[in-house]
Amino acid sequence: MKHARSAGVIVLCLLLSGCAGLGDAPPNDMRQAVYGMSGQAAEALLESPPWSGDTQNMVVMLAPPTVDATFNISAARLTETLGRALLAQAEGPQVLDWTPGMMTDDAPDNHWILESRLNSNGVIRLTDRELLPYQWEITLRRPGQDAPSWRATLSGALDASAL
């Protein structure tokens, strides 16, 4: 009887510890598709930045992106991965989340606003998965200016199962 009770307690503890390991975040490999896309955006910006001077002294404020619902990616997640990708660059800029009204026209010369729009180009259905072609339009402008100082359009396809 004691052994059965002890075994039951052990099984219960194992079950509870297994459930405790489950989190809300998807596994790391599921984030790689979006992070890889964000890494390409960060590299594109730093290949030909619109500013003069030391990149590490620049402050890039990430505006909430517009994301096509086809991707099932939240704007917050895309902002997070883009911010991480910019911060991961060896000579990258400082990065902040930005919301309209945070900064006026008299912003310091080293402040820039990065805006983006992730558009879907339909769905490609393969026998074993779906691919989601995209176009990601990214612009960088100074606070108070309407016209961008820098623009890039990245395109590719994401595996729907990796989102």
DRENRODO-166604 format. One record per residue: x, y, z of N, C-alpha, C in turn; residue in three letters. Coordinates in steps of 0.1 Angstrom, whole numbers, padded with zeros to 4 digits, always signed. Atoms other than C-alpha are relative to their C-alpha. Layout:
# DRENRODO-166604
XYZXYZXYZALA/...
//
This chain:
# DRENRODO-166604
+0008-0012+0000+0000+0000+0000+0009+0013+0000MET/-0009-0012-0001+0028+0024+0009+0007+0002-0013LYS/-0007-0001+0013+0046+0016-0024-0009+0006-0010HIS/+0009-0005+0009+0015+0023-0044-0003+0015+0002ALA/+0002-0014-0003+0009+0056-0026+0012+0008-0004ARG/-0012-0007+0004+0045+0066-0031+0001+0002-0015SER/-0001+0000+0015+0044+0057-0068-0010+0011-0005ALA/+0010-0010+0004+0012+0078-0071+0004+0014+0002GLY/-0005-0013-0003+0028+0108-0055+0011+0004-0010VAL/-0011-0003+0010+0059+0105-0078-0006+0003-0014ILE/+0006-0002+0013+0037+0102-0109-0007+0014+0000VAL/+0006-0014-0001+0017+0133-0098+0010+0011-0001LEU/-0011-0011+0000+0049+0153-0092+0006+0001-0014CYS/-0005-0001+0014+0062+0143-0127-0010+0007-0009LEU/+0010-0006+0008+0029+0153-0143+0000+0015+0002LEU/+0000-0014-0003+0029+0186-0126+0012+0008-0004LEU/-0012-0007+0005+0065+0194-0134+0001+0001-0015SER/+0001+0000+0014+0059+0185-0170-0009+0011-0005GLY/+0010-0011+0004+0029+0209-0172+0007+0014+0003CYS/-0006-0012-0004+0050+0236-0154+0010+0005-0011ALA/-0010-0004+0010+0075+0235-0183-0007+0005-0012GLY/+0007-0005+0011+0048+0244-0208-0002+0015+0001LEU/+0002-0015+0000+0048+0282-0216-0009+0004-0011GLY/+0008-0006+0010+0028+0305-0237+0008+0002-0013ASP/-0008-0002+0012+0057+0311-0261+0002-0012-0008ALA/-0003+0012+0009+0062+0288-0291+0014-0004+0002PRO/-0014+0004-0001+0094+0268-0293+0008+0009-0008PRO/-0010-0009+0006+0125+0287-0304+0000-0002-0015ASN/-0001+0002+0015+0125+0271-0339-0012+0006-0007ASP/+0011-0006+0006+0090+0285-0345+0002+0015-0002MET/-0002-0014+0001+0103+0320-0340+0011+0003-0011ARG/-0011-0002+0009+0132+0316-0364-0004+0006-0013GLN/+0004-0005+0012+0113+0324-0395-0002+0015+0000ALA/+0002-0014-0001+0102+0358-0383+0013+0008+0004VAL/-0012-0006-0004+0135+0365-0366+0010+0001-0012TYR/-0009+0000+0012+0154+0356-0399-0004+0012-0009GLY/+0005-0011+0008+0132+0381-0418+0004+0013+0006MET/-0004-0012-0007+0139+0407-0392+0015+0003-0001SER/-0015-0001+0002+0176+0400-0394+0004+0006-0013GLY/-0002-0005+0013+0175+0407-0431-0003+0015-0001GLN/+0004-0014+0000+0157+0440-0425+0011+0008+0007ALA/-0010-0007-0007+0183+0450-0399+0013+0002-0008ALA/-0012-0001+0008+0212+0442-0422-0002+0009-0012GLU/+0002-0009+0011+0196+0461-0451+0001+0014+0005ALA/-0001-0014-0006+0193+0492-0429+0014+0004+0002LEU/-0013-0003-0004+0228+0490-0417+0010+0000-0012LEU/-0009+0000+0012+0243+0484-0452+0000+0014-0006GLU/+0000-0013+0006+0232+0519-0463-0009+0009+0008SER/+0009-0009-0008+0219+0540-0434+0000+0014-0005PRO/+0002-0014+0005+0206+0575-0441+0008+0010+0008PRO/-0006-0010-0008+0225+0591-0413+0015+0000-0002TRP/-0014-0001+0000+0260+0603-0411+0005+0000+0015SER/-0004+0001-0014+0280+0596-0380+0000-0014+0005GLY/-0001+0013-0007+0284+0567-0356-0013-0006+0002ASP/+0013+0007-0001+0256+0542-0359-0004-0003+0014THR/+0003+0003-0014+0259+0533-0322-0006+0012+0007GLN/+0006-0012-0007+0249+0569-0313-0014+0003-0006ASN/+0013-0002+0006+0217+0567-0334-0011-0007+0008MET/+0011+0006-0007+0183+0560-0318-0011-0003-0010VAL/+0010+0004+0010+0159+0540-0340-0013-0003+0009VAL/+0013+0002-0007+0123+0542-0327-0009-0008-0009MET/+0008+0009+0008+0102+0513-0339-0015+0003+0001LEU/+0014-0002+0000+0067+0523-0348-0008-0013-0002ALA/+0007+0013+0002+0040+0496-0346-0002-0003-0015PRO/+0002+0004+0014+0040+0478-0379-0014-0003-0004PRO/+0013+0005+0005+0010+0471-0401+0003-0014-0005THR/-0002+0014+0003+0008+0433-0405-0013-0006-0006VAL/+0011+0007+0007-0015+0415-0430-0004-0012+0009ASP/+0005+0011-0009-0037+0391-0410+0003-0014-0005ALA/-0003+0013+0006-0028+0362-0434+0012-0006+0008THR/-0012+0006-0007+0005+0358-0414-0002-0005+0014PHE/+0002+0004-0013-0010+0354-0380+0012+0004+0009ASN/-0011-0006-0008+0018+0375-0366-0004+0013+0006ILE/+0005-0013-0006+0010+0402-0341+0010+0011-0003SER/-0008-0012+0002+0024+0437-0346+0011+0000+0011ALA/-0009+0000-0011+0040+0434-0311+0012-0010-0002ALA/-0010+0010+0002+0058+0402-0321+0010+0004-0011ARG/-0009-0005+0010+0072+0417-0353+0009+0011+0005LEU/-0008-0011-0006+0083+0448-0334+0011-0006+0009THR/-0009+0006-0009+0100+0426-0308+0012-0006-0008GLU/-0010+0007+0007+0119+0405-0334+0009+0010-0008THR/-0007-0011+0007+0129+0436-0354+0010+0007+0009LEU/-0009-0007-0010+0142+0453-0323+0012-0009+0004GLY/-0011+0009-0004+0162+0422-0313+0010-0001-0011ARG/-0009+0001+0012+0176+0419-0348+0009+0012-0001ALA/-0008-0012+0000+0188+0455-0347+0010+0001+0011LEU/-0009+0000-0011+0202+0452-0313+0011-0011-0001LEU/-0010+0010+0002+0221+0420-0323+0011+0004-0009ALA/-0011-0005+0009+0241+0439-0349+0012+0005+0008GLN/-0011-0004-0008+0276+0444-0337+0002+0016+0001ALA/-0001-0014+0000+0276+0481-0346-0013+0006-0002GLU/+0014-0005+0002+0239+0486-0344-0004+0012+0008GLY/+0004-0011-0007+0219+0515-0332-0007-0003+0013PRO/+0008+0002-0011+0200+0520-0300-0014-0002-0005GLN/+0013+0003+0005+0164+0508-0303-0010+0003+0011VAL/+0011-0003-0009+0132+0520-0287-0014-0003-0006LEU/+0014+0001+0005+0095+0511-0291-0005+0015-0001ASP/+0005-0013+0002+0077+0542-0304-0015+0000-0002TRP/+0014-0002+0002+0042+0555-0303-0002+0014-0005THR/+0002-0014+0004+0028+0586-0320-0002+0009+0012PRO/+0000-0010-0011+0031+0616-0298+0011-0001+0009GLY/-0011+0001-0009+0062+0604-0281+0010+0012-0002MET/-0011-0009+0003+0084+0629-0299-0006+0011-0009MET/+0004-0011+0008+0079+0663-0314+0010+0003-0012THR/-0009-0003+0011+0095+0680-0344+0014+0004+0004ASP/-0014-0005-0005+0124+0693-0323+0008-0012+0006ASP/-0007+0011-0005+0138+0658-0318+0015+0001-0003ALA/-0015-0001+0003+0176+0654-0315+0003-0006-0014PRO/-0004+0004+0014+0194+0648-0348+0003-0015-0001ASP/-0003+0014+0000+0202+0612-0338-0012-0009+0001ASN/+0013+0008-0001+0165+0601-0336-0006-0003-0013HIS/+0007+0004+0013+0148+0582-0364-0012-0009+0003TRP/+0012+0009-0002+0114+0565-0367+0000-0010-0012ILE/+0001+0011+0010+0113+0531-0385-0015-0005+0000LEU/+0014+0005+0002+0079+0522-0399+0000-0011-0010GLU/+0000+0011+0009+0070+0491-0417-0014-0006-0003SER/+0013+0007+0004+0041+0472-0435+0004-0013-0006ARG/-0002+0013+0005+0041+0435-0440-0012-0004-0008LEU/+0011+0003+0009+0019+0426-0470+0001-0015-0005ASN/+0001+0013+0005+0008+0392-0481-0001+0000-0015SER/+0002+0002+0014+0011+0380-0517-0007-0013-0003ASN/+0008+0012+0002-0013+0351-0513+0006-0012+0007GLY/-0005+0013-0007-0007+0315-0503+0004-0010-0011VAL/-0004+0011+0009+0012+0288-0521-0001-0013+0007ILE/+0003+0013-0007-0001+0254-0512+0009-0011-0007ARG/-0008+0012+0004+0024+0225-0515-0006-0012+0006LEU/+0006+0012-0005+0017+0189-0508+0002-0002+0015THR/-0003+0002-0014+0033+0191-0473-0001+0012+0009ASP/+0000-0013-0007+0029+0228-0463-0005+0011-0008ARG/+0004-0012+0007+0018+0262-0471+0011+0011+0001GLU/-0009-0011-0001+0041+0291-0480-0007+0013-0002LEU/+0006-0013+0000+0032+0327-0474+0009+0010-0006LEU/-0009-0010+0006+0049+0350-0499-0003+0014+0006PRO/+0002-0013-0006+0054+0385-0485+0008+0011-0007TYR/-0008-0012+0003+0066+0420-0493+0000+0008+0013GLN/-0001-0007-0012+0079+0439-0463+0006+0014-0003TRP/-0004-0014+0003+0081+0477-0469+0004+0006+0013GLU/-0006-0006-0012+0104+0494-0444+0004+0014-0004ILE/-0004-0014+0003+0109+0532-0442+0006+0005+0013THR/-0007-0007-0012+0131+0554-0419-0001+0014-0003LEU/+0002-0014+0002+0123+0590-0414+0004+0007+0013ARG/-0003-0008-0012+0132+0618-0390-0014+0004+0006ARG/+0013-0005-0006+0105+0628-0365-0004+0014-0005PRO/+0005-0012+0005+0084+0656-0379+0000+0001-0015GLY/+0000+0000+0014+0091+0647-0415-0010-0011-0005GLN/+0009+0009+0006+0066+0630-0437+0007-0010-0010ASP/-0007+0008+0010+0089+0618-0465+0011-0008+0007ALA/-0011+0008-0006+0112+0589-0456+0014+0004-0006PRO/-0014-0002+0004+0150+0593-0458+0006-0013-0005SER/-0005+0013+0004+0155+0556-0464-0012-0009-0002TRP/+0011+0009+0003+0133+0529-0479+0006-0014-0005ARG/-0004+0013+0005+0137+0491-0485-0013-0008-0001ALA/+0010+0010+0001+0114+0464-0497+0006-0014-0001THR/-0005+0013-0001+0122+0429-0487-0012-0010-0005LEU/+0010+0010+0004+0104+0399-0503+0005-0014+0002SER/-0003+0014-0002+0103+0362-0497-0012-0008+0003GLY/+0011+0008-0004+0081+0335-0484+0003-0007+0014ALA/-0001+0006-0013+0075+0322-0449-0008-0013+0000LEU/+0007+0013-0001+0065+0286-0441-0011+0002+0011ASP/+0011-0003-0010+0031+0289-0424+0001-0008+0013ALA/-0001+0008-0012+0039+0261-0400+0011+0005+0010SER/-0011-0006-0008+0069+0281-0387-0004+0013+0006ALA/+0004-0013-0006+0049+0311-0376-0007-0003+0013LEU/
//
